[in-house]
Amino acid sequence: MTSEQRTSRELRKHLRDLVTSTTSFLKHLDIEMRQPSTPERGSHIAKLSNFLEMAKDRARHFGLGEKL
């Protein structure tokens, strides 16, 4: 396998991971938004947002090679 093929494969993996994380985030956010507005709901939404932010940072760092 050439270096270019390995890089392409790694980029696809990180993109796939980001898409999976985003899909999961949106599914859980939709469930949370159906609940009554409470401080606990706000806390759950914040945790979900942190999860998505970490997935984005992993994709940027490992997939794109950006320094964070």
C-alpha positions, 0 to 999 in steps of 0.5 A: 500500500502506498503512502497516498493510499494509507493517507486516503484510508485514514482520512476516510476513517476519520470522516466516517467517525465524524459522520457517525458522531454527528448522526448520534449527536443529532439523534440524541439532541432530537430526543432531548429537545422533545423533553420539557425545558429543565436545568437537567435537560440543559446539562444533557444538551451541554454534554452532547455538545461537548461530545460533538466538539471532541469528535470535531477536534479529533477529525481536525487533528488526526484527519486534517493534521491541524494543531489544536 
